[in-house]
Amino acid sequence: MTNYVFEWVENLINNELNPVTLQKFPLPEEDATQLIEKTRLEKIRIQQYLLDQFFEHPEQQKTKSLIRTYHDELVILFDRVYLIKMHDLSERAGVSELQHHVLNMLRELTEWFEFRYKQYLTPDQRVPMAGLLMIREEIMQQRLPIVEMLRATGNSDMAIDVVTDALDAFVYKIGNLEVITLHEADYHKELVKDILRSQGRDNVNSECPPLHELLVYWNLNTKKCITYFTKGLEAAIAGYPTYDEKLDFLHVERKHIASMVELPSFIYDPRFPSIKNYFLDYLENEIKYMDHKRAGFIPARQEEIIQEEPDPGDRPAPSQKAVVALSVDQIGILLRGLKKVGFFIGISMNAVYRFIIPAISTQERSDISIDSVKSKAYAAEHRDIEVVITFLTNLIKSIREIYDN
């Protein structure tokens, strides 16, 4: 049976390090000096033992199990020494310096362990309390500068509260001596670093508050963040008087969010969807809901047109269709533009698509998908937009040439 690798350290904690159970009170200085030296040698022995142990078991699954077990044991010992060091009798018992050396030894072992075997550790591994208190202190020191920086870059107090609420909750958990995982600790450390690095300015869309894109980038999927975005979207949708305008806004927002960048493998709570996926689903559902709701307000004579995709058997034969010189993407852009300038009166955009698309084809495709045209109209590429603009410019030029003569 394999010996417990940390047996000597645990005996030291139980017998000489704890002022309550100390047999010689106070601990003689000579004994403390000898134990400090033995602590240094024990660290070297443990490192060599672990290297040998993992070399003997190269199979990944067994190695993972051993590494995680040893890491958890190190964290438990680290926390025990830290709590003992806070005892009122430590100074009088003559064990303060020894406690300090043992803490350093355990911290160095943990850091060595995490650096050398990080790929085997899982995000739910515990973090030693002493390390957490250092993170807590850093967050508390940076909190006010972060708020001032985010406010100075044009972010609202409500948006800033989303960030500070997450930081405050983490600080509270540490102060309450709750178990904190590697994932939680790494996330909050990197979040603070990235806020200070970006200064709340890393946004591509100038119309969007700077912090909005960063919240998606950081994947801060807290309840408060989701509520903040949801209420903001609901208020924005309510500000548009017609269903067509609401749908236009929703399509633009969906395109905008789809283009946002997320920090790879970085998420506040991995148990739940990312902010980006959550709001893409939210917008998709809103678009479907608005489409159905709008259909109920369209006059009866048009309702047949928009109820469903025309049956393939009801479509005109390819020889009966008008072939247009634009692509599917460009047709969508043109139809949306015509609706915007009032070319189609008293008819919804949905009805425009369903009435016109079955009657036309392109040089490449005889049957055009209505859904494809609709989606391309709201996710147009710059090249296609320029083609349509050139087409309309030539149209204007041709009309002038015809009627100026």
N, C-alpha and C positions, 0 to 999 in steps of 0.2 A: 504494500500500500504506500502511495506517495506521501511524503511528509508535507505538512502544511507550510508553504513557502514563507508566510509572514508570522510564523509561530514566535520567533524571538521578539519581533516588534510588538506583537500582541501581549506577550508576557511583560515586556518593558512598560507598556501602557498601564497594565493592570497593577503592577507591583511598585515600580519606581517613579512613574510619571504622574500618577494620580495622588494628590496630596491627602486625599481621604483614606486611601489604602496603603500609604507609604509606611513601611516597617520601621525605618530609621528616620525619625523626624527631629530636626531637618535632615535632609540627605547630605552626608559628608561631601565636602568639596572634591576630595580625591576620588570618591565613587562617581560623582557627576562627571569629572574629567575623563575617567576610564570609559564610562558609558557613552560619552560624546564620541570618543575615538572608535568605540565598537560600533556605534551607529553609522559612522562613515564607512567602515569595513563591511557592515551588513548590507548597505546599499549596493556595493560592488558585488557581493555574493548573490544578492537577489537578482541583479541584472544578468549575471552569468547563468544563474539557474534558469531564468526565463528563456534566455537565448538557447540553452541546451534543450529545454523542454519543448520549445516550438520546432527546433531542428529535428527532434526525434519523431515528431508528429506532423509531417508536412502536409497531410491530407487537409484540405481547406476547411471542411466542416468541423473536424475535431479541433483544429487550430482556432477557428472562430469561437467555439465554445469555451476553450481554455482562456483565450484572451479576454473575452467578456467577463468571465468569472473573476479573473485576477484583477481586472479593472474595477469591478464592483467592490471587491474586497479592499483595494487600495483606497477607494473613495470613503468607505465606511471607517477605516482606520484614520484617515485624514480628518474626517468630521469629528471623530471621538477625541483626537488630540486637540483639535481647535476648541471644542467645548470645555475640555479639562483645563486648558490654558486660561480660560476666562474665570476660573474659580478664584475666590478671594484668598485662599490659603496658599496659592502657588508660589508667591514671593517669599512668604515666611518659611515655606517647606524647602526652599533652596533648589527648586526644580525648574525655575523659569527659563534659565539658559538651556537646560537639557530639553525642555519642551520646544524651545525655539529651534534647536538643531534637528529634533525629530520631525517637526513640521516642515522644515526646509528639505530634509531627506525625502519625506513622503511627497512633497510638491515636485521635487526634481524627478523622483521615480515616476510620478503620474505624467509629467510633461514628456519624459523620455518614452514612456509607454505609449502615450497618445501620438507622439510624433512617429515612432517606429512602426506602430501597428494600427494607425488610423483607419486604413482600408478595411479592417476587420471589425471595427466598432460600429454599433448601430446608433442612429440619432436619439434613441430612447435611453441611452446610457446616462447614469447620474453624473452630476458635476459636484466636486467637493465644495463645501460651504465657504472655505477660505477664498477659493477662486471666485465664487459668486459674489462675495462681499466686495472684492476689488471691482468687479463689473458694476455692481450696484453703486459704488462710490463714483465711478466714472460717469454713469448715466445721470446721477444727481448733480454732478458738477456741470455737465453739458446741457441740462434741461433748459435753463433760462437762455443761454446763447442760441440754442436750437429754435426756441419760440421767437426770439427777436429776429433771427435770421429769416425764418419762414414768413414772419409778418412783414419784414422789409422787402421781400420779393413779391408782395402783392397777394398773398394767400389770406383767405378769410379765417376768422377765429374758429369757425365751425370745422373747417378743413384741418387746421392746426390741432384742434382738440382730438381728432381721430388719431394723430400720431402720438401726442402726449398721453392720451388715455392708455394706449398699448404699453408705452414705456412705464407709466405709473403702476399699471397692473403687475408688470414684471418685477419692479422694485418692491412692491408690496409682498409678492410671493417670497422673495428672498428674505425680507425682513421678518416674515412670518415663519421662517425656517421650513418652507415647503420644499418638496423634492423638485429639482430643476434638471431637465435633460440637456444633453449636449446640443440637441437641435434648438431648444429654446435659447440657450446661452449664446450659441453661434449666431442665431438670427438677430437677436437684439444688439449684440456687439457690432455686427456688420451693418445693421440698420443705422445705428448712430454714426458709424464711420461714413456711410454713404450720404447721409443727410449733410454732414459737415463738408464732404467732398463736393457734392452737387450744389450746395447752398440753395436747394429748392428751386433750381432754375432749369433743370433738364427736361424741357418740354418742346415737342416738335410743332404742335398746333398752337399758334399764337393766341387764338380765341379761347383756348382752354386754360383755366387757372394752372399755374406751374405744378402745384402739388398733386393735381389729379392724375397726371401721367405717372408721377413717381409712386403714387399709391398702388397703381397697377403694376408698375415695374418691380416694386418691393413685394407684391402679392400679399398685402396686408389685409387678409380676409377675415378681419374681426367683425363681430356683429355691428359695432358702431360704424365701421367703414361702409359696410353694405347698406345700413340704414341711411347713412349720409348720402350715398350715391342714388339710392332708390328714391328718396324724397326729392332730391334735386331733379331727377329725371321726370318724376310725376309732375312737379311744378312747371318744368319746361314744356311738357306735353300739353298741360292745361292752358298754357299761354297761347297756343295756336287755335284760332277759331274754327277752322274747317278740318274735316277728316283727311283731306288730301294734304294739307299743310302738316298735320300731325304725322302722317305717314312719311312725308318727305323728311321731316326732322328725324324720325326713327331710323330710316334707311341711312341717312348721313351719319348718325351716331353709331350705328352698327358698323359701318365702314371705318369710322374713326377708331373705335375700340379694337376692331380686328387688326388694325395696323399698329397698335401699341405693342411695345416690347416688354417681355417679362424677364427678370433676372433668372437664368437657368438654375433649376434645383433649389429655388429660394422661395419659401412660403411660410407664412405665419403659423397656420394650422393645417398640416398635411392631411388631416382627416376629412377636410371639406374641399369643395371645388375652388379653383383659383378665382380671383376677382374677375379676370378677363373672361373665363368660361362662364361664370355665373351671370355676368351682364350680357354676354352674347346670347345666352339662353333666354334671359329676361327680355331683351329687345326682340328676339325672334317671336316669343309668345305675344308681346305687345303688338307686333306687326300683324300677326295672324288674327288677334282679337280685333284690332282696328279695321282690318279688311272685312271681317264678318259683320262688325257693327255698322260699318259704312254701307254695306250691301243692303241692310235693312232700310236705309233712308233714300235709296235710289228709286225713281219712278218705276212703276210696274212694267212699262214698255221696254225698259232697259234691263230689268232684272233677269230676264231669260238669257241675255247676252253674257252676264257675268256670273251666273250660278256655277258653272263648271267648265272645265276644259272641253272644247268641242270634240265630239266623237270623230275619230279618224274617218269614219264612213261619211260624215256630213261635210267634210272639208272639200273645197273645190279640187278637181284633178290638177296635177302640176301644169298641164297645158292651158288651164283656165286661169291660172294665177298670174298676177303682174310681177315680173322679175325686176327687182330694184338693184341699183348699182352699189348700194351700201352693204356693209356686213351686218350680222346680227347685233353686235355691240353698238354699231353706229346708228342702226334703226332705233334702238332703245334710247340713245341720247337725243336723237331728233324728235321722237314722239314726246319725250319728257319736256323738251324745250318748247315744242308747240303748245302743249297743255299749259305751260307756265305763262306764255304770252297771251293766252286766251283764245287760241285758234279753235279749240274744242269747247263749246258752250253747253252747260247743263248736262254734262256727262262726266262720270268719274274716270280717273286714269286707268282704273282696272277695266272699265268697259271699253276704253280706247284700245287697249291691248287686245282684248278678246274679240273686238269687232274687226280690227284691221289686220292683225297678224295672220289669221287663217287665209286671207285673200292674197298674200304676197309671198314671194320666195326670193332668195338671193342667188347669185350665180353659182354658189357652192352647195346650197342646201335648198331642197324643194319644200321640205316641211320644217317650219321654224317653231321652236318651243316657246310658248308664251312666258313661262316661268324664266327661261333663259334671257329673253329680252328684258323682262322686268328687273332681274338681278343685275344685268349689265348696265342698265340705266342708272343704277345707284352705286355702281362700282366701276366707273368708266376709267379707261386708261388715257393718258395724255395724248397719245398718238391718235386714238379714235376721235377724241374731242377735236383735235386739229383738222382731221379729215372732214368732219361735219361742218366745222366753221368754214373751211375752204369751199365745200359744197354750197353752203348758203350764200357765201360771198359771190360765187359764180352765178347763183340764182338771181341775186339782186342785179348783178352786172347784165345778165341776159334780159331781164325785164326792162331795164333801162334802154338797152339796145333795141328791143322790140318796139317799145312805145315812144321812144324819142324820135324815131324815123317818121 
